[in-house]
Structure formats: C-alpha cells, structure tokens
Amino acid sequence: MDEIQSLFQGFGIALTVPNLGYMLIGITLGVLIGVLPGLGGANGVAILLPLTFSMNPTSAIIMLSCIYWGALFGGAITSILFNIPGEPWSVATTFDGHPMAQQGKAAQALTAAFTSSFVGAMFAVLLITFLAPVVAGFALKFGPAEFFAVQLLTFCSFVGMSKEPPAKTIAAMMLGFALAAVGLDSVTGQLRMTFGVPVLLKGFDFLIAVIGLFGIGEILLTMEEGLAFKGKSAKINFKVVWQTWGEMLKHWQLFLRSVAVGCWMGITPGGATPASFMSYGMARRMSKDPDSFGKGRIEGVIAPETAAHAAGTSALLPMLTLGIPGSPTAAVLLGGLLIWGLQPGPMLFIEQKDFVWGLIASMYIGNVVGLIVVLTTVPWWAAILRIPFSIIAPVIIVICAIGAYTVHSSMFDVWLMLVFGVLGYLFKKLKYPMAPLVLALVLGDMAESSFRQSMLLSQGSLSIFWSNGLVGSIAGLAIAMLLWPLVGKTKALLQRAAG
C-alpha cells in the first residue's frame, strides 16, 4: 500500500504541465534519435544531458528517460520499413519485420512492434514499482564490502554473460578502469596518469567518452559502409491497429515469455540487444512452424520488441536502487544523477522520495504518450530517411560537438570526443564490446573507493568479502559468473572427447 500511495504522489508530480511538456519533447526527440542510424538511445541521452543541467532534476530525468523510450520505439521504424536497424536491439526485428513490409504488411508490422514495445516496458515498470523499494530496503544493510561485491558482480556478469569473447570484454573493461583512474586520486589526493597535462586533472568525463564512442564512432562506420537512405511511405489507420491487436492477443504466452527474458537481461547487465536475440531465438524454437520465421511472421516482431523494451526499462532498477547501471543508457543517466547532486542507491528512496516516484510515474505516462506519438507520426519519420546521409551525418557530428563542448565549455573536450570517436570506430571494426568500457569508466572510481574503504576496515585482509553471508554470497556469485565461460568450454571439450 505504501508503494501505491507513493506512486499516486508521483503521478501528481509527473502530471504537472511543465513535466508533461518535457515528456512530449523527450518522446519526440527519442523517436528521431531511434530513426537515425547514426545516433542511439545512450548517445542521444548523452548529447542532450548538458542541456538539462539548469533544469529541475525531476523534470530533467523525466525528459531524458522519455528520450530513451522514444529511441526504443523509433528503432523499429527503420528496421521494418528499410531493413536498417536504427538501434542495435532492432536487428532481430528486421528478420521478420522487413519481409512483412515487403509483403505490404508494413502497417501491421509497425503496430505489432510499437504495441509489443509498450507491453514490454509496462511490465518492466510494474516490476520497478513493486520491487525497487524492496531492493532499496535490502540494500540499506550494505557497507563498503557489500557495495564492492555488487560492483564486482556487475563486472563479472559482463564477462560471463557477454556474447563477445571474455578476453575482449575484459580488455575493454580494463581500458575503462585505466581511463577512470586518470586525474586526482579521490582517497589520497595524488595525481595519477596526468603526464604533466593540466587539463587532465579533472580526468576523462564519461559524457565526452559516450558521445565520441557511440555517436562519432557510429558515424565513421556508417560513412565507411556508404549507407544510402531510400524512403518508403507508411500509413497506419485504426482499422489495421484493431485487427493487429486482435491477432496479437492470441500470442499472450509469447508476450509473457519475452517479458521474463527482457526483465532478467535488464536487471542483470545483459542489455536490450542480447534480450531481443534471445527472445527471438526462443520464439522460433518453440514455434510449431520454425521454418516460416524470417519470412514475415508477426511473432518474429513481437518477441524481440517486447524483450528489448522490457530489458531497456528494467535496467533502471539496479541503477536507482544500487547505483549499478544495467545498460549503457542507464550508465549515462547514472552520471546525470551524480551531476545533479543525487546519489543513486538505497538512500535515494528515503532522501529524494518525490524524485524517485515522480520518475516511476513518468514511466507509465511516458510509455502511453510514446505509443500514441509513434502510431500517429510514422509517415513523418519515414520521410526523414529520404534525406541523403551526406546531409544527416554532418548535422549529427555538429550536435555531438555542441554536446561535448557544453560539458565544460572547453575545446579540448571536442578534440577528446573525436579521439573517443576513432576509438569507438576501432572497437566496432575489431568487434570489441563498448558497454564494458562505459560501465568501467562510470563505476571505476566508485568500485575503487569501495574496495579501498573495505581494505582500511579489514586492515588489508581480503577475508572481509566473506565476513558474512550477504557479502560472501554476492562475492561467490561474482566469481562464479567470471568463471562461467570456462565451464562452458570445459563442457564442450568433455562432449567432444566423449564423442
């Protein structure tokens, strides 16, 4: 009952005229970001984050989270109409979404995609509403050792659950830790890895890194591929919407299964992209006619879109309750909270109750607004893709440069953004994951501080990480996740030897 009462108070905050306006602006900008292949949810939030510094933190986070919802919606438009995934998690949607569009069923495919996204997000928001206070209350028992154990579990989960080779994940994470260590030591005040360059005293700002890695890196890659947009028209009328909704009701089991996959991958640091592929694979395996997938099945649109939105939304749960982001976008939002002077974690639910419940209430309203916006404005977004990439790319680069400059009003940050852009391009070309790098860059300082505080408390003994059942179980799970790839390899070798 306390949660429901707090949620109603949150609706009172979210339903004010300014916040509704920011919500609408955020959804519209988010859909635009999702439609343009050069941008993404994490980068769109990162670019626009500096513009929110003068805003009320509640209004700012509402607008930024709505940009995220809009980007999740928008990625499906290009995937279905043009076979161009606007977002990485939209790749699985192209498998059946684009064949449906080629068969003249673009309206049905888009309706299915938007509705599935809405359902996935709503289930995830319900999970956050009722589970977040429980997790936050449980986290009040945490000391430095427990916080480090949770952070270690996050890092190890990325290694154990990533679809990339563990060596590449670890290498990306180590680079992130190295970059996070540059500047003043938060404990001793000593300079680290500044090499006599005064501008490096403040270290590498995660915002500059994210803008470069995601925005500029993607643009460079797209330029190399010589992407050309070819537009198509797309109209949705309410008759098609009602018919598609009627057909989708038959697949309620698929919805529940996809929501479960998405929420699990969001709370653990799996992310929306693996969730969409995993859900699509499960839908295909459990179908009575798996061979028809890839030829225009509506289930092939429902599964990845539901899972991606559930994962993208539920990733905010560990970010709010533990200060551990479950996705790159959640990592960017985490940085925003720290900039606004808010410390994510269990105390946030006690000290900033209005902020937390205003944000959760805005998730409900934002998704309803998002569904209405995308269903009514699809033809406009499709028209954008008729603009040549040679015009779109410079516009995106200028937006990125403005976003980078605004952080510290420094030209050095713009050059740094370009360096990170080249690094992002190399990461994509060499197939190195960027999420572990971003995670380590954001959490590196916090993890280091927690570890050093734990060492001071235990006088240098690592036994503090097994000193009670809570910290011991979390640390043990972290080590298990780290060794999980070895278990898989050992099983494969034993099967080969037996065969």
N, C-alpha and C positions, 0 to 999 in steps of 0.2 A: 504493500500500500504506500510506503514511503516513496518508492521509486515512481509510482503513478502520480502521486501528489507533486513530486519534484518535476516530473515530465510536464504536467499541466502548467506549472510555473514557467518552465522552459518555453512552452508554446506561447505564453504571454509575452516573453522576451522576443522570440523569433517572429511573431506576427505583427510587430510594430512596422509602420510604413517604411522607415529607412531600411530596416533589415530585409523586408520583402523586396525592396528595390535592389539591394545588393545581391539578393538571391537570384533575381531575374537576370541581372547583369552577369553574375558568375556563371549561370547555366548557359547563357548565350555565348559568352567568351569561351567556355569549356567546349561547347559543340564545335565552334570554329577551330579550336586547338585540335580536337579529335579528328576533324575533317582533313586538316593539313598534315600530310605525312612528315613534314619537316619538324613538327612540334609533337609534344606528348603531354600527358597529364602532369608528370613530375616537372617537366621543363616549363610548362605553362604556368604552374603554380609558382615556380622559382622566379620566372621573369616578372610576374606581377606582384610578388611578395613585397618588394621595396615600396610599391605604391600604397600599401596598406599600413605603413609604419605610423602615419599620423591619425589613423582611424581607431575607433574603439576596438579593443581586442576581440570582443564577441562578434561585432559586425565584420571585422576583418576575416576571422576564421570561418564565418558563415559564407562569405563571398568566395574565399579560397577553396573551401570544401565543395561548394557548388560548381566551381570551375572543374574540379575533379569529376563530379557526377556528369557534367556536360561532356567532358573529354571521353568518359567511358561510353556514353550514348553515341557521341559523334564518330568514334572509330568504326562503328558498324556500317555507317552510311557509305564510306568509300570501299569497304570490304565487299559489300553486296553489289553496289552499282558498278564499280570499276575494277574490282579484284585487286585493289590497292589497300592493304591494311593500314588504316590511319594510326593504329596503335599496335604494339607487339602482341597484345592479348586478342586482337581481332583477326589474327592469321587463321585460326581454326574456323572462324565464321565464314571465311572465303570458300572453304571446301564445299559447302552446300548452298550458302547464300548467293554466291555469284551464279552458279548454274540455275538457281531459281529465277534470278533476274533475267538471264538469257532465255528462259522459257516463258517470259512475260509475266512472271510472278514476283516482280520487284516489290510491289506494294505489300504482298503477303509476307515476304521475307523481312522487310523493314519493320512491319508491325510486330512480327514474331520476335525480332531482335530487340526492339525497344521494350516490349512487354516483358520479355524474359529478363532483361536488364533491370527493369523496375521491380519485378518479383524477387530477384536475387538480392538486390540492395535492401528491400524492405525486410526480408527475413534476417539479413545481417544487422540491420538497425535494431530490430526486436532483440536480437542476441546481445547487442551492446547495451540496450536499455536495462535489461534484467541481469546481465552477467557482470557488467562493468563495476557496479557498486560492490558486488561480492568479491571480485578480483582485487579491487582497491582496498577493501576492508582487510582482506587476507594479506595484502602487500604492506599494511601498516606494521606487520611483525618483522619486516625486513630491516637488516642492518647493512653495513658496507659489504660484508662477506656474501650475504644473500643477493644483494644487487649485482655484485660482480658475477656470481654464479648464474644469474638470469642473463646477464650480458654475454657471458661465456656460452651459455646455451644458445643464444641467438646466433653468435658467430659460428658455433659448431653445427647448428642446424643448416646454415647456409652451405657449409661444406658437405654435410651428409645428404641433404635433400636436393642440392642443385643438380640440374641435368647436365651441367658442364663438368669436365674432368676436375676432380678435387684439387689437383695441383694448380690449375688455372684459377680456381676460386680462392685458394689460399694466397697465391701470388697477388691477385687483385686486392685482397684484404690487407696484406702486408704493406702494399703501396699506400693504401688508405690510412693505415696506422702511422706510417712514416710521415705522410703529409699532415696528419692531425698533430704530430709531435713538434712541428715547426713553430717557433715563437717562444714566448715566456712559459717556463715550467710553472704550472698552477700551484704546485706544492712548495718548491724552493725559491721560485722567482728567478732562476737562472735562465740564460738564453740557450736555445737549442737549435742547431742547424740553420742559423740565420746567415752564416758566412759573411758577416760584416755588412749585410744589406739592411739598412734601417727599416725599409718598407715591409720586411718580412717579420718584424717584431710582433705584429698582430696575427701572424700565422696565415694559413690559407683559409679564406672564408668558404664555407661549404656551398654557399649560394652561387659564388663565382664558378666553383667547380661544377656544380649541377648544370648551370646554364651552358657552360662550354661542352661538358661531356654529352649531354642529351641533345641540346639544340644545335650547336655548331657541328658536332660530330655527325649527327644525322644528316644535316645539310650537305656536308662534304661527301658523305657516302652516296646520297641521292644524286648529287652532281656527277659523280663518277659513273653511276649507272645510267645517266642520261634519261631520267624519267620524264615522260611527256604525258600530260593530262588530256584525256578525251572525254568530253562531257556526254551525259545522257539525261533525259528528263525523267522525273519520278514524281508521281502524284499519288496521294493516299486519300481515299474517300471513306466515310464512316461505314458504308456497306461492307467494304473489304475488311475494315477493322473488326466489325462484329462477327463476320464469317470466320476470320482468322482466330479470334478469341474463342469461338465455339469449338474450333478444331484443336486449339491448344489445351482446352480443358481435359481432353482425352489423355493427355500426357502428364498428368499430375504426379505420377511416380517419378518420371524423369526430372521434373522440377525439384522434388524433394531430394533426390539423389545428387543433383547438380549443386543445390544449395549446401548440402552437407560437405561435399568436396570443396566448394568455394570457401565456406567459413573456416574449415580446417586449414586450408592453404593460406588463408588470410591471417589467422591468428598465429600460426607458425610462419616463419619467414619464407614461405613458398612463393607467394605472389600470384597475381591475376593470370599471368601468361601460362605457367605450368598448370594452374587450375583449369583453364579453358581447354588445354590439350588433353588433360587427364579426363575431364568430364566428357569430351567428345569421344575419346577412346572407349570409355565405359559405355556410352550410349550405343556405340557401334557394336561392341562385343555382346551387349545384352539385347540387341535388336533381333527380331525374327528374320529380318532380311538385311544382314550386314553389307552385302554386296551393293545394295542400292545407295549406300552412303557415298557422298561425293558426286552424286548425280542430281541433287536437288531435293533432299529430304528436309522437312521442316524441323525434325528432331535434331538434325545437324546444325541448325541455327539456335534452337532453344538451349541445348546443353552447354556450349561454350559461353554464350552470352550470360546465362544465369550464373554460372560458376565464376566468370570473370568479375561481375558486379558484386557478387557475394564476397569474393576474396578482397576486392578493392575496398569495400566498405568495412568489412570486419578487421582489416589491417589496422584500423584506427583504435581498436580495443586495447591491444598491448601498448600502443603509443600513449593513450590517455591514462591508463591505469598503472603502467610500469615504467613509462618513458622509453619503451623499446619499440621502434617503428617496425611494422610488419611488411612495409613496401617502400620503394624509393620515394614515392609521393608522401607517404606518412613521415619519412625521414625529413623531407622538406618542411612539412607542417610542424614537425617537432622543433626544427630550427626556428620557425616563425614564433612558436610559443615562447622559446627561450629569449628571443629578441624582445618580445613584448613584456618580458619580466615574469612570465608564468612558468613554473616548474612542473612539467608533466610527472605524474606519479600518484600514489595514493592520497597525498595531502591536497592535491588539486580538487578532489571531490568534497573536501571539507572547507578549504580556504577560498575556493572560487566556484561555489556551487552554481551560481547564476550562469557563469560562463559555460560550464560543462553541460548543464541541462538545456541551455539555450542552443548550444551546438547540436546536441542529440535531437532536440525538437526540430531544428532546421533540416536535419537529415530526412525526416519524414516529409516535411513540406517541400524541400528541395527536389526530392525524387518525383513527387506528384507534378510539380511545376515542370520539371525536366521532361517527363513523359508527354505532357501537353505541348510543350515547346517543340520537341522533335517531331511529333506526329503532324504538327501544323506547318512546319517550316522546311521540310525536306527538300522541296524544289529549289529553294534559295541556296541551301548548302551544296546541292548538286551543281548549281550554276557556278559556284566558286571554282570548281575543278576544271572549268573551261579556260581559266586564266593560265597562261603559259607559266611553267615553272621558273623560267628566266626572270619573271617579274616577282613571283612569290618568294623565291629564295633570298634576294636582297632585302625584301621587306622583313623577313624573319630574322636575318642577320642584324639589321638595324634595331629591331625590337630587343634582341638579345644584348646588343651593345649598350642600349639605354638601360636595360635591367641591371647589367653588370656595373655600369658607371654610377647608378643611383645608390648602390650599397654603401660606398664610402666616398663618393664624388671624386674618384681617382682614376686617371687614365691607365695607371698600372694595372688596375683590375680588368680593364678592357683587354689589354695585351695578355694578361693571365688567362682570361676567358678563352682567347684564341689558342693559347698553348693547351689548355684543357680540351678544347675542341679537337685539336690534332690528336691528343691522347685518346679521346673518345672514338675518333675515326680508326685509329690503330687497334683499339680494343675490339671494335666491331669487325674489322678486317681479319684479325687474328683469332676471332671468336672467344674473347675473354669476357666474362660477365662484369657488368658495371655496377650492379646493385651491391655486391660485397664491398667495393671500393667506397661507394657513397655511404654505406652503413658504417664502415670503419672510420671514415672521415668525420661523421656526425657523432658516433658513440666512442671514438678512440679516447678522447680526453676523460669522459665520464667513467669508462671502464678502467682506465689507468688510475684515476683518483680513488675509485672504489677498491682496487687491488692494493694500492699503497696504504690506504687507511686500514684495510684488513691486516696488512703486514705489520703496521705500527701497533695495532691492538693485540696481535698474537706474538709480538717481538720476533717477527721474521719466520714464524712457523706456518707451513702450508696446511697443517692439521686443522686450522680454523675453518677450512672449506669442507670439513667432515665433522665439525664440532657438534652438530645437532641434526636431527632427522630431516628438517626442511632444507638446509643448505647442502647437506650430504646427498639427498635425493636429486636436487637440481643439478649439482656438480656431476653426479654419477650419470644422469641422463645426458648431460652435455658431452661427456667423454664417449658415451655410447653412440651419440649422433655423429661425433667426429670419426669414430671407427666404423660406422655403418658401411661406407663404400668398401672397406676391406672385407667385411662379412660377405657382401655380395660377390666380390671377386673370388673369395675362398670357396663359396658355394659353387660357382661356375667351374672352378678348377676341379673340385671333387666330382661334379657331374661328368665333366669331360674325362676324368680318369676312370670313372665307373663305366662310362660308355665305351 
